[in-house]
Amino acid sequence: MQIRTDMAAELTKECGSVQTSGIRQNEYEKNGVKVSVTDILSDSAEEKTGKEKGRYVTISFGKDDYDDTSVENTVNAAKEEFEEIFGNRKSTLVVGLGNPALTADAIGPKTTEKLVVTRHLKGHEGFDSLGLGEICQITPNVLGKTGIETSELVKAVVSAVHPDAIVVIDALAAREKSRLCKNIQLSNTGIRPGSGVGNHRNALDRQTLGIPVFSIGVPTVIDLSDKKNGGLIVSPKDIDLAVE
């Protein structure tokens, strides 16, 4: 059985050297937090992995479950890595993908709920002196709830607010249970919503939206669907706490 996955680190694990595979991988630690960097460099590597050419960074939590030190170190490592691939952008649209009514799929909506938006303050006295970027966000829900493709909604917002870049946040699927709610995957290639569980939607990337698209994802499920199991998707028993 071939278990689907959104994790570049899993897809490229046995691809060989960069000379033969077109894939470059590097691993290191930051304050006890494991960081794995995967660069998809060639068309053949893109075809082999199903991942677009670009950089994929996986941040791994420590062994301790959500203690303050582990969370702080993980946040700092993710922040540093994301700043490196994101660069300096004046205005950003953040898109929280997923179904807020389904806990394992609510990473995106729950994150945008906590986001401090600033775009509406642009032009107010003193705003420029704060040194803040212009942030706006949407939570488009899912096709089954809205009847509208997420890509169509995002395109409409992009044409209205003209951001410099998009950051997409979503729940992912993994193959290895040790990754569930223990990894954060960052990417500069955008995302294809639902691909990890076989529910392919239109891609959210530079090609379809016309501006740079970055993604932040957390694996919350393993898709075990096959002829024997049917549509079986599993998540950790503490998924409520883990998603929070």
C-alpha positions as CSV (number, residue, x, y, z in Angstrom):
1,M,0.0,0.0,0.0
2,Q,1.4,3.4,-1.0
3,I,0.5,5.9,1.7
4,R,0.1,9.4,0.4
5,T,2.1,12.2,1.9
6,D,2.6,16.0,1.7
7,M,6.0,15.8,3.4
8,A,9.0,16.4,1.0
9,A,11.4,14.8,3.5
10,E,9.5,11.5,3.2
11,L,9.2,11.6,-0.6
12,T,12.9,12.3,-1.0
13,K,14.4,10.0,1.7
14,E,15.7,7.3,-0.7
15,C,16.3,9.4,-3.9
16,G,20.1,9.2,-3.8
17,S,22.7,11.9,-4.3
18,V,22.1,15.3,-5.7
19,Q,24.1,14.4,-8.9
20,T,21.8,11.5,-9.7
21,S,18.5,12.6,-8.2
22,G,18.4,16.4,-8.6
23,I,17.6,16.6,-4.9
24,R,19.9,18.3,-2.3
25,Q,19.3,17.5,1.4
26,N,20.8,18.9,4.6
27,E,20.1,18.4,8.3
28,Y,21.2,20.4,11.4
29,E,20.0,21.4,14.8
30,K,19.0,24.8,16.3
31,N,18.7,24.7,20.2
32,G,17.9,21.0,20.1
33,V,15.3,21.4,17.3
34,K,16.0,19.3,14.2
35,V,15.9,21.1,10.9
36,S,15.8,19.2,7.6
37,V,16.2,21.2,4.3
38,T,15.2,19.6,1.0
39,D,15.9,21.4,-2.3
40,I,14.1,20.0,-5.4
41,L,16.5,21.2,-8.2
42,S,15.6,19.5,-11.5
43,D,12.6,18.7,-13.6
44,S,13.2,15.0,-13.2
45,A,13.2,15.4,-9.4
46,E,10.0,17.3,-9.6
47,E,8.4,14.5,-11.6
48,K,9.8,11.8,-9.4
49,T,8.6,13.3,-6.1
50,G,5.5,15.2,-7.3
51,K,6.8,18.3,-5.5
52,E,7.5,21.5,-7.4
53,K,11.0,22.7,-7.7
54,G,12.0,24.8,-4.7
55,R,12.9,24.6,-1.0
56,Y,11.2,22.5,1.6
57,V,12.2,23.0,5.3
58,T,11.0,20.5,8.0
59,I,11.1,21.6,11.6
60,S,10.8,18.7,14.1
61,F,9.5,19.1,17.6
62,G,11.6,17.8,20.6
63,K,10.5,14.6,22.3
64,D,8.8,16.5,25.1
65,D,5.1,17.0,24.4
66,Y,4.3,20.7,24.0
67,D,6.2,21.9,27.1
68,D,7.0,25.6,27.1
69,T,10.7,25.3,26.3
70,S,10.2,22.9,23.4
71,V,7.5,25.1,21.9
72,E,9.5,28.2,22.2
73,N,12.6,26.6,20.6
74,T,10.5,25.2,17.8
75,V,8.8,28.5,17.2
76,N,12.1,30.3,17.1
77,A,13.7,27.8,14.7
78,A,10.6,27.9,12.4
79,K,10.7,31.7,12.5
80,E,14.3,31.9,11.5
81,E,13.9,29.4,8.7
82,F,10.8,31.0,7.3
83,E,12.3,34.5,7.4
84,E,15.2,33.1,5.3
85,I,13.0,31.8,2.5
86,F,10.3,34.6,2.7
87,G,12.6,37.6,2.6
88,N,11.4,41.2,3.1
89,R,7.8,41.8,1.9
90,K,5.8,44.9,2.4
91,S,2.3,43.4,2.2
92,T,1.2,39.8,2.8
93,L,-2.1,37.9,2.3
94,V,-2.3,35.0,4.7
95,V,-4.7,32.2,3.7
96,G,-5.9,29.7,6.4
97,L,-6.9,26.6,4.5
98,G,-9.1,23.8,5.9
99,N,-12.4,23.0,7.4
100,P,-12.7,24.7,10.8
101,A,-15.4,22.2,11.9
102,L,-13.0,19.2,11.5
103,T,-10.3,19.3,14.2
104,A,-7.5,17.6,12.2
105,D,-8.1,20.0,9.3
106,A,-8.4,23.2,11.3
107,I,-4.7,24.2,11.5
108,G,-5.2,27.0,8.9
109,P,-8.4,28.5,10.3
110,K,-7.2,28.3,13.9
111,T,-3.9,30.1,13.0
112,T,-5.6,32.9,11.1
113,E,-7.9,33.5,14.1
114,K,-4.8,34.4,16.2
115,L,-3.2,36.5,13.5
116,V,-2.8,40.3,14.1
117,V,-3.9,42.0,10.9
118,T,-2.6,45.4,10.1
119,R,-3.6,46.3,6.5
120,H,-6.7,48.3,7.6
121,L,-4.4,50.5,9.7
122,K,-2.3,51.6,6.7
123,G,-2.5,55.4,6.4
124,H,-3.3,56.0,10.1
125,E,-1.1,58.4,12.0
126,G,1.9,56.6,13.4
127,F,1.5,53.3,11.5
128,D,4.6,53.8,9.4
129,S,6.7,54.5,12.5
130,L,5.8,51.1,14.0
131,G,7.7,49.3,11.3
132,L,4.9,46.7,10.7
133,G,4.2,45.0,7.5
134,E,0.7,45.1,5.9
135,I,-1.0,41.9,6.9
136,C,-4.5,40.7,5.8
137,Q,-6.0,37.3,6.0
138,I,-8.9,35.1,4.7
139,T,-10.2,31.8,5.8
140,P,-12.0,30.4,2.7
141,N,-13.3,27.1,4.2
142,V,-13.6,24.2,1.8
143,L,-15.3,23.6,-1.5
144,G,-18.0,21.5,0.0
145,K,-19.1,24.3,2.3
146,T,-18.8,27.3,-0.2
147,G,-19.2,25.8,-3.6
148,I,-16.3,27.9,-4.7
149,E,-12.8,26.7,-5.4
150,T,-10.3,28.1,-2.9
151,S,-8.0,29.2,-5.8
152,E,-10.9,31.3,-7.2
153,L,-11.5,33.0,-3.9
154,V,-7.8,33.7,-3.4
155,K,-7.4,35.1,-7.0
156,A,-10.3,37.5,-6.3
157,V,-8.8,38.7,-3.1
158,V,-5.3,39.1,-4.7
159,S,-6.9,41.2,-7.5
160,A,-8.5,43.4,-4.9
161,V,-5.8,44.0,-2.3
162,H,-2.6,43.5,-4.5
163,P,-0.3,41.8,-1.9
164,D,3.4,41.3,-2.5
165,A,3.2,37.7,-1.4
166,I,0.8,35.0,-0.1
167,V,1.4,32.7,2.9
168,V,-0.8,29.6,2.9
169,I,-1.3,27.6,6.1
170,D,-2.7,24.1,6.0
171,A,-2.9,20.7,7.7
172,L,-0.9,18.0,5.9
173,A,-0.8,14.3,5.5
174,A,2.3,12.2,6.5
175,R,3.4,8.6,6.1
176,E,5.2,8.2,9.4
177,K,3.1,8.5,12.6
178,S,6.1,10.0,14.5
179,R,5.7,13.2,12.3
180,L,2.0,13.8,13.2
181,C,1.7,17.1,15.0
182,K,5.5,17.0,15.5
183,N,6.7,18.6,12.2
184,I,6.3,22.0,10.6
185,Q,7.0,22.1,6.8
186,L,7.9,25.4,5.3
187,S,8.1,25.9,1.5
188,N,8.6,28.6,-1.1
189,T,6.6,26.7,-3.7
190,G,3.0,27.2,-2.6
191,I,0.6,24.3,-2.0
192,R,-2.0,22.0,-3.6
193,P,-4.8,21.8,-1.1
194,G,-6.0,18.2,-0.3
195,S,-3.3,16.5,-2.2
196,G,-2.1,14.5,0.8
197,V,-5.4,12.7,1.1
198,G,-6.2,12.4,-2.6
199,N,-8.7,15.3,-2.7
200,H,-6.8,17.3,-5.3
201,R,-7.8,20.9,-5.7
202,N,-6.3,23.7,-7.9
203,A,-2.8,24.7,-6.9
204,L,-2.1,27.9,-5.0
205,D,1.3,28.9,-6.4
206,R,3.1,31.6,-8.3
207,Q,2.0,30.2,-11.7
208,T,-1.7,30.3,-10.8
209,L,-1.7,33.5,-8.7
210,G,1.0,35.6,-10.3
211,I,2.9,36.5,-7.1
212,P,5.2,34.5,-4.7
213,V,3.3,31.9,-2.6
214,F,4.8,30.4,0.6
215,S,3.3,27.6,2.7
216,I,3.4,26.6,6.3
217,G,2.0,23.1,7.0
218,V,1.7,20.7,9.9
219,P,1.0,16.9,9.3
220,T,-2.1,15.9,11.3
221,V,-3.3,12.7,9.5
222,I,-2.2,9.5,7.8
223,D,-4.3,8.4,4.9
224,L,-4.7,4.6,5.0
225,S,-7.3,4.5,2.2
226,D,-7.1,1.4,0.0
227,K,-9.5,-1.3,-1.3
228,K,-9.3,-3.1,2.0
229,N,-9.7,-0.2,4.4
230,G,-11.8,2.1,2.2
231,G,-11.6,5.8,3.0
232,L,-9.6,5.5,6.3
233,I,-7.8,8.6,7.5
234,V,-6.3,8.5,11.0
235,S,-5.1,11.2,13.4
236,P,-3.5,11.1,16.9
237,K,-5.8,10.6,19.9
238,D,-4.9,13.9,21.4
239,I,-5.6,15.8,18.1
240,D,-7.5,18.6,19.9
241,L,-4.6,19.5,22.1
242,A,-2.0,19.0,19.3
243,V,-3.8,21.3,16.9
244,E,-4.1,24.0,19.6
